[in-house]
């Protein structure tokens, strides 16, 4: 088991995990806005990791908070190693859609990972998911609605078609919008 508190020199108010942070724009913005929260980011794409590490180093060297830890490996390894109820919020934003049918078993949003998130996030916690790929939107929604320990917080279509104000934009999201794709934002509440 990996206890999040053991990764930080000082105690944090709570711990949040972002799976597949890309170049870290979203993760870094959250960490800046929440210096008392410990962030665990998982990303196998090394150039994206390098960009985030550069931002972190500049912030820490300027006296800013050192509240981000990074794993450059498969996110499932981290999710399996964290203790029950140890993560207050989770994020999986614009993951690889694995569009070919024979590769869809690789999609990170699935029954198994939603069960892992439900184990990690205590009641009252939050999970946020997003994609701009129509097939993955349907896939995510099907899995969300089948996850008994999460409630989808949408009441109207605007709730999943408009990014919430407290949800920082990411480079990939802006790229999708510029290309004419419509992102869907799923906010889930752990019951």
Buried (B, 14 or more C-beta within 10 A) or exposed (E): EBEBEEEBEEEBEBBBBBBBBBBBBBBBBBBBEBEEBBBBBBBEBEEBBEBBBEBBEEBEEEEBBBBBBBBBEEBBEBBBEBEEEBBBBBBBBBBBBBEEEEEBEEBBBBEEBBBBBBBBBBEEBBBBBBBBBEEBBEBBBEBBEEBEBBEBBBEEEEBBEEBEEEBBEBBBBEEBBEEEBEBBBBBBBBE
